[in-house]
Amino acid sequence: MAGRIVVNLGELERAIMDVIWDSATPLAAADLRESLNASASQGKELAITTVMTVLSRLEAKGFVVRDRGARPHLYRAAMSREDHVAELMHEVLGSASDRDAVLARFVGQVSARDAERLRRLLEA
């Protein structure tokens, strides 16, 4: 998705995307609502209209694809969770005035295990 402006997700958008990313199949708004309400710690349940509004926003931002041929409409992720996080990392790195300093600080703060993963990935 080169050239795309990466948008950070709000709390409810993130919760919806987490359910979609964790699902093996596309989901209807009612399925998403049920899943979100089941995992909610507070007693207030989400309205279906709220879920549908957030899904519309996520579709406009390019995070979900809606199957309009299905009834009810089904939603699936337009990109993987890993793709989204990688785009966020590239956006942040791209905004740095000193990329070397940012990369050095990042690498200096990762765990030994993650540093080894980075070494293997760079060598591959």
N, C-alpha and C positions, 0 to 999 in steps of 0.2 A: 504494500500500500504506500508506495513512495509518493512523496509530495503531499501526503495527507496530513492535516493538522491533527495531532493527537489531543484528544480531550480527556481530561481526568474525569472520573466518574463520581457522582454524588453517592451518598450512603445507600439510598434505595435503589439507584441504578446499579451500584456495585452488588447489592444483595440479589437483584434480579439476574444480573450477568453471572454471578456465582452459581445460581441454580441452573441456568442455561448451560454454562460451561461444564457443569457436573453431570448433565443429562446426556444419555447416549442417543436420545431421539429428540426431534423438535417438540416443543411444548405449546399448549394453548394458554391463553391468559388465565383461565380458571385453574389450570394445573399449577401455574406459577403462584397464583394467589394462595392456593391450598398449601403449597410447600412453604411459602413465606410465613403464612399464619401459623403453621404447625411448628415452625422453628422460632417464632417470636417469643421473647421472654415476657413481654408486657401483655396485658389483657386486651389491648386495642387491636382489632383485626383490620387489615387493609380492605378497602372497597375494591371491587373489580374495576371500577372506573379509574381508580388511582393507578392500578397495575397497567391498564390499557394506555393511560396517558404516558406513563413512564416508558412503556414499550414503543409508543409512537416517537418519543424523543430519542430513544436508543436507535430506532430505525433511521431517523433523520441524521443522527450522528455517525451512522455507518457501523454500529455495533451488532445489530441484529438484522436478519433477513426474514421477511414475512411471506409465508406461502398463502397468497390470497385465493388460491384455488381450493384450499381445504376449508371445511366448515366444521368447527370454528377455525379461524386463521391459526396457523402454527408458526412458531418463532424458533429460529436457530441462530447460533452465533455466526457472525460474518468473519470472525477471526478467532483464533485460539487465545486462551488466557496468556500463554507464553508469547504469542505475537504481540498482544497488547502491552505486556510488561516490557518487552524488548523495544517497542516503539516509544514508550515513556522514557526508557533509559537513553535512547538515541536523541530524543527531544531535549532532555536535560543536558546531555553532553554537548549537543549542538548549540545550546545557549551559553555555554561557558566561554569566557574570553581566553582562558588558558587550559586547553584540553589536556595537555600533559600533566598539569598540576591536579586536575580533577581525577584523571585516571590513576595517577600515583597515589592520591589519597584513598580512592576507592580500593585499589589493590592492597594498600597498606592496612585496610580495615577489614578485609575479608578473613574468614577463618582459614586455617591451614587446609582443611578439607576442600573448601571452595577454591583456594589458590591452586590446589592440585588439579581440580576440575578445569579451571581456566587454562592451566598449562597443557593439559591433554587436548582441550578444544582448540587451542592455538596451534598445536602441533599437527592436528588432524587435517 
